[in-house]
Amino acid sequence: MSRRIVFSLLGALAVLAATGFGAYRLGLRAGAHDAAPAVDKTGRKVLYWHDPMVPGQKFDKPGKSPFMDMELVPVYADEGQAQGGVVVSPGVRQNLGMRIAEVRKGTLASTLDVVGNVAFNERDLVQLQARSSGYVEKLFVRAPLDPVRKGQPLLQLYAPDWVAAQEEYLAVKRMPDGADTAGLLDAARQRMRLAGMTDAQVAQVSARSQVSPRIAVTAPTDGVVSELSVREGMTVVPGTPLFRINGLLTVWVNAEVPESAAAQVRPGMAVRATSPAFPGMAFDGKVEALLPEVSTSTRTLKARIELANPGGKLVPGMFATIHMVPARGRDALLVPAEAVIETGARTVVITVSDDGRFAPADIVTGAEANGQTEVLEGLAEGQKVVASGQFLIDSEASLRGTLQRLGAAAPAAPAQAAIHRATGKVERIAGGEVTISHGPVPSLKWPAMTMGFAAPAGGLPHDVKAGDTVQFEFRKGDKGGFEIVAIARTASGGGQ
């Protein structure tokens, strides 16, 4: 009896061993099949599979996408992705007008052009006031902005206080020579000065030995009368404003400097100005000051520029363009500014290898001037980049898709439309999202799938509900998803 049990156990163990060996052999075959390079029905080698909506994720087997209701798409070895780029055929390059530029080391001679308004130089301002009480008998300059020359009479003033001081001085001067009049004459002169007379006017009274009750006020400098505060017949007291005269030998230009360029502007920097009022003529000057105030609306600072103004040609209110050379150029790696692609999150250039392969490269940029951009990181001297003909793109996925289209074997790939069209069935409407099971979308190379779309800005039509078959147009939204532009039920697409 015991022998039967032993034989039975041995038989069971043999069956288990045979089954395990068979499973082991089957696993080896399956493993060998999985390890072999994947080849599709056309004989093309598949590198990996991916979801076009999430191109950064790679899968080693075909199947359903974990992100969308769609099949994974193969990426083939002959598409050039294994080497980090694509090969662009000469015909496509010619059609796109691609221009290649070399990354070179050079001098970034930064220049800065700003605009501003001409204004009076406040340092050339002269303010004339009455130095004593009197009456304006005659006005020689009768209108603001009249030009005046140094020494030109401006008005005639009758000053009674001057008459008393002058008569006292002349009375002392007529005293006999034997009297001690030296001290009295000095005191009388001082009283004339205190009445508001200048040294020249005191000397005139002494030379003529006669009273001069009427005094002509003259211009102390060349310029224009920017303010006229008196009229004939007015009574004035000491301190009454008479004239405000501004010189025009130099003028100021209040230029608007962008906040981002404020660090490049320094007081004393030489500048050259031009004005549309005088084509072909230049005015030299310098930066007087960078005023410590930022405009909240334009984000600019005011730079006060002092310009030489030969002939008084520039007058307040004119526009002027200021040409600055903020700093001596420095050596840097340079690429054409048009080669740089700003996507918002990344700064990219399309590099070209020696074997003609194109690939994107992330870079860090610095200053920009004269159509050149400084590259701080990401490139080396001698590399080549696409300077024109590249696409402006705003995400890594779209960048990869663009490069794949460039490498297509067809001589002319169809351009991606801004508006895409599809037919599908409305599965669900929830909030602002419409879930649709739609057919293939040729313009995006999408297979049939089920996905959510943002509802139109004006809302869905009243007759569209879940279960309807619809035709719709959609586009890529600002936030990265897709939004419906127009949607309508098909003739045979009624809901249940």
LINKA-V107339 format. One record per helix or strand of 2 or more residues. SS is the DSSP state (~ for helix, > for strand). FROM is the first residue (numbers start at 1). TO is the last residue. Records with the same first field share a line. If there is no record, write none. Layout:
# LINKA-V107339
SS: FROM-TO / FROM-TO
This chain:
# LINKA-V107339
~: 2-35 / 77-79 / 81-83 / 90-96 / 122-124 / 160-173 / 182-194 / 199-208 / 259-264 / 310-312 / 337-339 / 396-406 / 442-444
>: 38-39 / 45-51 / 54-59 / 73-76 / 86-87 / 99-102 / 104-108 / 112-120 / 125-129 / 134-139 / 147-148 / 153-158 / 214-218 / 223-228 / 235-236 / 241-246 / 250-258 / 270-274 / 282-294 / 300-308 / 319-324 / 330-336 / 341-342 / 347-352 / 357-362 / 364-369 / 372-377 / 384-388 / 420-430 / 433-438 / 449-454 / 469-476 / 482-489
